[in-house]
């Protein structure tokens, strides 16, 4: 498919809204799959640190 202008590219023959929403949703899902495990790991490290400190102070 060939486009003569940026405007035609963005509208994609009337289907641009669906195409760009699909790309946006895909990007959101990919970012969530990258960020969620990082945040979970950070929470886990903080919990383990608190637990180790509690156990070392209690001994």
PyMOL Python script that loads the backbone (N, CA, C, O; Angstrom):
from pymol import cmd

cmd.read_pdbstr("""\
ATOM      1  N   UNK A   1       0.845  -1.170   0.000  1.00  0.00           N
ATOM      2  CA  UNK A   1       0.000   0.000   0.000  1.00  0.00           C
ATOM      3  C   UNK A   1       0.891   1.234   0.000  1.00  0.00           C
ATOM      4  O   UNK A   1       1.835   1.321   0.786  1.00  0.00           O
ATOM      5  N   UNK A   2       0.605   2.163  -0.854  1.00  0.00           N
ATOM      6  CA  UNK A   2       1.383   3.381  -0.989  1.00  0.00           C
ATOM      7  C   UNK A   2       0.539   4.581  -0.548  1.00  0.00           C
ATOM      8  O   UNK A   2      -0.646   4.675  -0.867  1.00  0.00           O
ATOM      9  N   UNK A   3       1.170   5.486   0.183  1.00  0.00           N
ATOM     10  CA  UNK A   3       0.473   6.676   0.664  1.00  0.00           C
ATOM     11  C   UNK A   3       1.130   7.904   0.051  1.00  0.00           C
ATOM     12  O   UNK A   3       2.354   7.974  -0.063  1.00  0.00           O
ATOM     13  N   UNK A   4       0.305   8.870  -0.343  1.00  0.00           N
ATOM     14  CA  UNK A   4       0.812  10.092  -0.964  1.00  0.00           C
ATOM     15  C   UNK A   4       1.119  11.182   0.053  1.00  0.00           C
ATOM     16  O   UNK A   4       1.819  12.141  -0.270  1.00  0.00           O
ATOM     17  N   UNK A   5       0.609  11.054   1.275  1.00  0.00           N
ATOM     18  CA  UNK A   5       0.867  12.071   2.289  1.00  0.00           C
ATOM     19  C   UNK A   5       0.814  11.432   3.674  1.00  0.00           C
ATOM     20  O   UNK A   5       0.355  10.303   3.843  1.00  0.00           O
ATOM     21  N   UNK A   6       1.283  12.170   4.633  1.00  0.00           N
ATOM     22  CA  UNK A   6       1.249  11.707   6.029  1.00  0.00           C
ATOM     23  C   UNK A   6      -0.195  11.552   6.484  1.00  0.00           C
ATOM     24  O   UNK A   6      -0.522  10.622   7.221  1.00  0.00           O
ATOM     25  N   UNK A   7      -1.051  12.458   6.046  1.00  0.00           N
ATOM     26  CA  UNK A   7      -2.461  12.404   6.409  1.00  0.00           C
ATOM     27  C   UNK A   7      -3.103  11.098   5.932  1.00  0.00           C
ATOM     28  O   UNK A   7      -3.860  10.468   6.671  1.00  0.00           O
ATOM     29  N   UNK A   8      -2.798  10.699   4.699  1.00  0.00           N
ATOM     30  CA  UNK A   8      -3.324   9.429   4.187  1.00  0.00           C
ATOM     31  C   UNK A   8      -2.780   8.244   4.983  1.00  0.00           C
ATOM     32  O   UNK A   8      -3.488   7.272   5.247  1.00  0.00           O
ATOM     33  N   UNK A   9      -1.509   8.351   5.357  1.00  0.00           N
ATOM     34  CA  UNK A   9      -0.903   7.285   6.150  1.00  0.00           C
ATOM     35  C   UNK A   9      -1.612   7.149   7.498  1.00  0.00           C
ATOM     36  O   UNK A   9      -1.912   6.037   7.932  1.00  0.00           O
ATOM     37  N   UNK A  10      -1.879   8.265   8.151  1.00  0.00           N
ATOM     38  CA  UNK A  10      -2.516   8.230   9.468  1.00  0.00           C
ATOM     39  C   UNK A  10      -3.957   7.749   9.405  1.00  0.00           C
ATOM     40  O   UNK A  10      -4.409   7.047  10.309  1.00  0.00           O
ATOM     41  N   UNK A  11      -4.685   8.111   8.360  1.00  0.00           N
ATOM     42  CA  UNK A  11      -6.084   7.688   8.253  1.00  0.00           C
ATOM     43  C   UNK A  11      -6.219   6.280   7.698  1.00  0.00           C
ATOM     44  O   UNK A  11      -7.222   5.612   7.947  1.00  0.00           O
ATOM     45  N   UNK A  12      -5.228   5.823   6.952  1.00  0.00           N
ATOM     46  CA  UNK A  12      -5.183   4.465   6.397  1.00  0.00           C
ATOM     47  C   UNK A  12      -6.491   4.057   5.739  1.00  0.00           C
ATOM     48  O   UNK A  12      -7.041   2.994   6.028  1.00  0.00           O
ATOM     49  N   UNK A  13      -6.972   4.897   4.869  1.00  0.00           N
ATOM     50  CA  UNK A  13      -8.177   4.579   4.113  1.00  0.00           C
ATOM     51  C   UNK A  13      -9.412   4.429   4.977  1.00  0.00           C
ATOM     52  O   UNK A  13     -10.298   3.636   4.659  1.00  0.00           O
ATOM     53  N   UNK A  14      -9.484   5.176   6.063  1.00  0.00           N
ATOM     54  CA  UNK A  14     -10.648   5.116   6.946  1.00  0.00           C
ATOM     55  C   UNK A  14     -10.510   4.116   8.085  1.00  0.00           C
ATOM     56  O   UNK A  14     -11.387   4.034   8.945  1.00  0.00           O
ATOM     57  N   UNK A  15      -9.428   3.362   8.103  1.00  0.00           N
ATOM     58  CA  UNK A  15      -9.226   2.361   9.150  1.00  0.00           C
ATOM     59  C   UNK A  15      -8.160   2.769  10.160  1.00  0.00           C
ATOM     60  O   UNK A  15      -7.798   1.983  11.036  1.00  0.00           O
ATOM     61  N   UNK A  16      -7.667   3.972  10.044  1.00  0.00           N
ATOM     62  CA  UNK A  16      -6.581   4.448  10.898  1.00  0.00           C
ATOM     63  C   UNK A  16      -6.889   4.374  12.380  1.00  0.00           C
ATOM     64  O   UNK A  16      -6.024   4.001  13.172  1.00  0.00           O
ATOM     65  N   UNK A  17      -8.102   4.722  12.766  1.00  0.00           N
ATOM     66  CA  UNK A  17      -8.467   4.692  14.180  1.00  0.00           C
ATOM     67  C   UNK A  17      -8.261   3.297  14.759  1.00  0.00           C
ATOM     68  O   UNK A  17      -7.678   3.150  15.833  1.00  0.00           O
ATOM     69  N   UNK A  18      -8.725   2.296  14.068  1.00  0.00           N
ATOM     70  CA  UNK A  18      -8.610   0.920  14.554  1.00  0.00           C
ATOM     71  C   UNK A  18      -7.159   0.439  14.533  1.00  0.00           C
ATOM     72  O   UNK A  18      -6.710  -0.247  15.450  1.00  0.00           O
ATOM     73  N   UNK A  19      -6.441   0.804  13.486  1.00  0.00           N
ATOM     74  CA  UNK A  19      -5.044   0.395  13.369  1.00  0.00           C
ATOM     75  C   UNK A  19      -4.219   1.001  14.495  1.00  0.00           C
ATOM     76  O   UNK A  19      -3.474   0.288  15.168  1.00  0.00           O
ATOM     77  N   UNK A  20      -4.343   2.316  14.711  1.00  0.00           N
ATOM     78  CA  UNK A  20      -3.527   2.986  15.724  1.00  0.00           C
ATOM     79  C   UNK A  20      -3.951   2.595  17.131  1.00  0.00           C
ATOM     80  O   UNK A  20      -3.109   2.516  18.026  1.00  0.00           O
ATOM     81  N   UNK A  21      -5.250   2.348  17.347  1.00  0.00           N
ATOM     82  CA  UNK A  21      -5.682   1.851  18.654  1.00  0.00           C
ATOM     83  C   UNK A  21      -5.099   0.464  18.926  1.00  0.00           C
ATOM     84  O   UNK A  21      -4.731   0.160  20.061  1.00  0.00           O
ATOM     85  N   UNK A  22      -5.014  -0.371  17.901  1.00  0.00           N
ATOM     86  CA  UNK A  22      -4.428  -1.704  18.057  1.00  0.00           C
ATOM     87  C   UNK A  22      -2.955  -1.603  18.421  1.00  0.00           C
ATOM     88  O   UNK A  22      -2.478  -2.288  19.326  1.00  0.00           O
ATOM     89  N   UNK A  23      -2.238  -0.738  17.702  1.00  0.00           N
ATOM     90  CA  UNK A  23      -0.826  -0.542  18.024  1.00  0.00           C
ATOM     91  C   UNK A  23      -0.666  -0.005  19.446  1.00  0.00           C
ATOM     92  O   UNK A  23       0.203  -0.463  20.188  1.00  0.00           O
ATOM     93  N   UNK A  24      -1.491   0.953  19.824  1.00  0.00           N
ATOM     94  CA  UNK A  24      -1.417   1.523  21.169  1.00  0.00           C
ATOM     95  C   UNK A  24      -1.706   0.493  22.239  1.00  0.00           C
ATOM     96  O   UNK A  24      -0.989   0.411  23.236  1.00  0.00           O
ATOM     97  N   UNK A  25      -2.746  -0.289  22.041  1.00  0.00           N
ATOM     98  CA  UNK A  25      -3.088  -1.323  23.017  1.00  0.00           C
ATOM     99  C   UNK A  25      -1.986  -2.370  23.106  1.00  0.00           C
ATOM    100  O   UNK A  25      -1.647  -2.828  24.197  1.00  0.00           O
ATOM    101  N   UNK A  26      -1.434  -2.745  21.972  1.00  0.00           N
ATOM    102  CA  UNK A  26      -0.324  -3.700  21.969  1.00  0.00           C
ATOM    103  C   UNK A  26       0.869  -3.167  22.740  1.00  0.00           C
ATOM    104  O   UNK A  26       1.503  -3.903  23.496  1.00  0.00           O
ATOM    105  N   UNK A  27       1.177  -1.899  22.554  1.00  0.00           N
ATOM    106  CA  UNK A  27       2.286  -1.273  23.270  1.00  0.00           C
ATOM    107  C   UNK A  27       2.023  -1.251  24.774  1.00  0.00           C
ATOM    108  O   UNK A  27       2.928  -1.520  25.564  1.00  0.00           O
ATOM    109  N   UNK A  28       0.797  -0.934  25.173  1.00  0.00           N
ATOM    110  CA  UNK A  28       0.441  -0.924  26.594  1.00  0.00           C
ATOM    111  C   UNK A  28       0.626  -2.312  27.209  1.00  0.00           C
ATOM    112  O   UNK A  28       1.158  -2.436  28.312  1.00  0.00           O
ATOM    113  N   UNK A  29       0.194  -3.341  26.507  1.00  0.00           N
ATOM    114  CA  UNK A  29       0.327  -4.713  27.013  1.00  0.00           C
ATOM    115  C   UNK A  29       1.803  -5.095  27.144  1.00  0.00           C
ATOM    116  O   UNK A  29       2.208  -5.678  28.150  1.00  0.00           O
ATOM    117  N   UNK A  30       2.598  -4.769  26.135  1.00  0.00           N
ATOM    118  CA  UNK A  30       4.027  -5.085  26.185  1.00  0.00           C
ATOM    119  C   UNK A  30       4.694  -4.359  27.345  1.00  0.00           C
ATOM    120  O   UNK A  30       5.475  -4.961  28.082  1.00  0.00           O
ATOM    121  N   UNK A  31       4.399  -3.081  27.517  1.00  0.00           N
ATOM    122  CA  UNK A  31       4.986  -2.317  28.623  1.00  0.00           C
ATOM    123  C   UNK A  31       4.562  -2.877  29.977  1.00  0.00           C
ATOM    124  O   UNK A  31       5.371  -2.952  30.902  1.00  0.00           O
ATOM    125  N   UNK A  32       3.293  -3.269  30.094  1.00  0.00           N
ATOM    126  CA  UNK A  32       2.820  -3.858  31.348  1.00  0.00           C
ATOM    127  C   UNK A  32       3.559  -5.159  31.640  1.00  0.00           C
ATOM    128  O   UNK A  32       3.882  -5.445  32.793  1.00  0.00           O
ATOM    129  N   UNK A  33       3.829  -5.952  30.594  1.00  0.00           N
ATOM    130  CA  UNK A  33       4.553  -7.205  30.781  1.00  0.00           C
ATOM    131  C   UNK A  33       6.015  -6.983  31.128  1.00  0.00           C
ATOM    132  O   UNK A  33       6.659  -7.878  31.674  1.00  0.00           O
ATOM    133  N   UNK A  34       6.546  -5.824  30.826  1.00  0.00           N
ATOM    134  CA  UNK A  34       7.913  -5.500  31.214  1.00  0.00           C
ATOM    135  C   UNK A  34       7.974  -4.883  32.609  1.00  0.00           C
ATOM    136  O   UNK A  34       8.873  -5.196  33.390  1.00  0.00           O
ATOM    137  N   UNK A  35       7.030  -4.015  32.919  1.00  0.00           N
ATOM    138  CA  UNK A  35       7.083  -3.248  34.162  1.00  0.00           C
ATOM    139  C   UNK A  35       6.589  -4.050  35.365  1.00  0.00           C
ATOM    140  O   UNK A  35       7.180  -3.955  36.441  1.00  0.00           O
ATOM    141  N   UNK A  36       5.532  -4.831  35.214  1.00  0.00           N
ATOM    142  CA  UNK A  36       4.949  -5.556  36.349  1.00  0.00           C
ATOM    143  C   UNK A  36       5.957  -6.474  37.051  1.00  0.00           C
ATOM    144  O   UNK A  36       6.031  -6.437  38.279  1.00  0.00           O
ATOM    145  N   UNK A  37       6.728  -7.288  36.344  1.00  0.00           N
ATOM    146  CA  UNK A  37       7.701  -8.134  37.042  1.00  0.00           C
ATOM    147  C   UNK A  37       8.800  -7.327  37.730  1.00  0.00           C
ATOM    148  O   UNK A  37       9.294  -7.730  38.783  1.00  0.00           O
ATOM    149  N   UNK A  38       9.186  -6.199  37.149  1.00  0.00           N
ATOM    150  CA  UNK A  38      10.197  -5.356  37.788  1.00  0.00           C
ATOM    151  C   UNK A  38       9.686  -4.810  39.115  1.00  0.00           C
ATOM    152  O   UNK A  38      10.413  -4.786  40.108  1.00  0.00           O
ATOM    153  N   UNK A  39       8.422  -4.369  39.122  1.00  0.00           N
ATOM    154  CA  UNK A  39       7.840  -3.848  40.357  1.00  0.00           C
ATOM    155  C   UNK A  39       7.660  -4.961  41.383  1.00  0.00           C
ATOM    156  O   UNK A  39       7.879  -4.743  42.575  1.00  0.00           O
ATOM    157  N   UNK A  40       7.268  -6.139  40.940  1.00  0.00           N
ATOM    158  CA  UNK A  40       7.092  -7.268  41.857  1.00  0.00           C
ATOM    159  C   UNK A  40       8.431  -7.650  42.480  1.00  0.00           C
ATOM    160  O   UNK A  40       8.498  -7.940  43.674  1.00  0.00           O
ATOM    161  N   UNK A  41       9.491  -7.652  41.685  1.00  0.00           N
ATOM    162  CA  UNK A  41      10.822  -7.961  42.200  1.00  0.00           C
ATOM    163  C   UNK A  41      11.281  -6.929  43.216  1.00  0.00           C
ATOM    164  O   UNK A  41      11.900  -7.270  44.225  1.00  0.00           O
ATOM    165  N   UNK A  42      10.978  -5.678  42.948  1.00  0.00           N
ATOM    166  CA  UNK A  42      11.352  -4.604  43.878  1.00  0.00           C
ATOM    167  C   UNK A  42      10.626  -4.779  45.215  1.00  0.00           C
ATOM    168  O   UNK A  42      11.225  -4.622  46.279  1.00  0.00           O
ATOM    169  N   UNK A  43       9.319  -5.107  45.149  1.00  0.00           N
ATOM    170  CA  UNK A  43       8.554  -5.345  46.382  1.00  0.00           C
ATOM    171  C   UNK A  43       9.098  -6.551  47.141  1.00  0.00           C
ATOM    172  O   UNK A  43       9.203  -6.521  48.368  1.00  0.00           O
ATOM    173  N   UNK A  44       9.440  -7.603  46.419  1.00  0.00           N
ATOM    174  CA  UNK A  44       9.969  -8.807  47.049  1.00  0.00           C
ATOM    175  C   UNK A  44      11.296  -8.520  47.738  1.00  0.00           C
ATOM    176  O   UNK A  44      11.511  -8.961  48.867  1.00  0.00           O
ATOM    177  N   UNK A  45      12.187  -7.788  47.077  1.00  0.00           N
ATOM    178  CA  UNK A  45      13.468  -7.439  47.701  1.00  0.00           C
ATOM    179  C   UNK A  45      13.252  -6.605  48.957  1.00  0.00           C
ATOM    180  O   UNK A  45      13.944  -6.807  49.955  1.00  0.00           O
ATOM    181  N   UNK A  46      12.302  -5.670  48.924  1.00  0.00           N
ATOM    182  CA  UNK A  46      12.019  -4.844  50.100  1.00  0.00           C
ATOM    183  C   UNK A  46      11.470  -5.701  51.239  1.00  0.00           C
ATOM    184  O   UNK A  46      11.853  -5.511  52.393  1.00  0.00           O
ATOM    185  N   UNK A  47      10.578  -6.640  50.925  1.00  0.00           N
ATOM    186  CA  UNK A  47      10.036  -7.534  51.956  1.00  0.00           C
ATOM    187  C   UNK A  47      11.132  -8.397  52.563  1.00  0.00           C
ATOM    188  O   UNK A  47      11.181  -8.575  53.780  1.00  0.00           O
ATOM    189  N   UNK A  48      12.000  -8.928  51.732  1.00  0.00           N
ATOM    190  CA  UNK A  48      13.087  -9.779  52.231  1.00  0.00           C
ATOM    191  C   UNK A  48      14.053  -8.970  53.094  1.00  0.00           C
ATOM    192  O   UNK A  48      14.545  -9.463  54.109  1.00  0.00           O
ATOM    193  N   UNK A  49      14.321  -7.742  52.693  1.00  0.00           N
ATOM    194  CA  UNK A  49      15.207  -6.879  53.478  1.00  0.00           C
ATOM    195  C   UNK A  49      14.602  -6.612  54.851  1.00  0.00           C
ATOM    196  O   UNK A  49      15.288  -6.709  55.869  1.00  0.00           O
ATOM    197  N   UNK A  50      13.293  -6.271  54.876  1.00  0.00           N
ATOM    198  CA  UNK A  50      12.630  -6.029  56.165  1.00  0.00           C
ATOM    199  C   UNK A  50      12.647  -7.281  57.029  1.00  0.00           C
ATOM    200  O   UNK A  50      12.872  -7.201  58.237  1.00  0.00           O
ATOM    201  N   UNK A  51      12.411  -8.430  56.421  1.00  0.00           N
ATOM    202  CA  UNK A  51      12.389  -9.692  57.162  1.00  0.00           C
ATOM    203  C   UNK A  51      13.773  -9.994  57.734  1.00  0.00           C
ATOM    204  O   UNK A  51      13.887 -10.392  58.893  1.00  0.00           O
ATOM    205  N   UNK A  52      14.817  -9.811  56.942  1.00  0.00           N
ATOM    206  CA  UNK A  52      16.185 -10.073  57.432  1.00  0.00           C
ATOM    207  C   UNK A  52      16.537  -9.121  58.573  1.00  0.00           C
ATOM    208  O   UNK A  52      17.152  -9.531  59.557  1.00  0.00           O
ATOM    209  N   UNK A  53      16.153  -7.868  58.445  1.00  0.00           N
ATOM    210  CA  UNK A  53      16.421  -6.910  59.514  1.00  0.00           C
ATOM    211  C   UNK A  53      15.675  -7.274  60.795  1.00  0.00           C
ATOM    212  O   UNK A  53      16.226  -7.177  61.892  1.00  0.00           O
ATOM    213  N   UNK A  54      14.416  -7.694  60.650  1.00  0.00           N
ATOM    214  CA  UNK A  54      13.621  -8.107  61.803  1.00  0.00           C
ATOM    215  C   UNK A  54      14.243  -9.310  62.490  1.00  0.00           C
ATOM    216  O   UNK A  54      14.343  -9.359  63.716  1.00  0.00           O
ATOM    217  N   UNK A  55      14.665 -10.294  61.672  1.00  0.00           N
ATOM    218  CA  UNK A  55      15.248 -11.511  62.230  1.00  0.00           C
ATOM    219  C   UNK A  55      16.601 -11.239  62.869  1.00  0.00           C
ATOM    220  O   UNK A  55      16.914 -11.842  63.896  1.00  0.00           O
ATOM    221  N   UNK A  56      17.414 -10.354  62.302  1.00  0.00           N
ATOM    222  CA  UNK A  56      18.726 -10.070  62.871  1.00  0.00           C
ATOM    223  C   UNK A  56      18.602  -9.252  64.155  1.00  0.00           C
ATOM    224  O   UNK A  56      19.431  -9.395  65.054  1.00  0.00           O
ATOM    225  N   UNK A  57      17.585  -8.400  64.256  1.00  0.00           N
ATOM    226  CA  UNK A  57      17.377  -7.607  65.469  1.00  0.00           C
ATOM    227  C   UNK A  57      16.753  -8.445  66.587  1.00  0.00           C
ATOM    228  O   UNK A  57      16.951  -8.147  67.765  1.00  0.00           O
ATOM    229  N   UNK A  58      16.018  -9.469  66.234  1.00  0.00           N
ATOM    230  CA  UNK A  58      15.350 -10.318  67.226  1.00  0.00           C
ATOM    231  C   UNK A  58      16.266 -11.338  67.857  1.00  0.00           C
ATOM    232  O   UNK A  58      15.945 -11.876  68.917  1.00  0.00           O
ATOM    233  N   UNK A  59      17.395 -11.622  67.241  1.00  0.00           N
ATOM    234  CA  UNK A  59      18.301 -12.673  67.749  1.00  0.00           C
ATOM    235  C   UNK A  59      19.160 -12.197  68.878  1.00  0.00           C
ATOM    236  O   UNK A  59      19.967 -12.962  69.405  1.00  0.00           O
TER     237      UNK A  59
END
""", "prot")
cmd.dss("prot")
cmd.show_as("cartoon", "prot")
cmd.util.cbc("prot")
cmd.orient("prot")
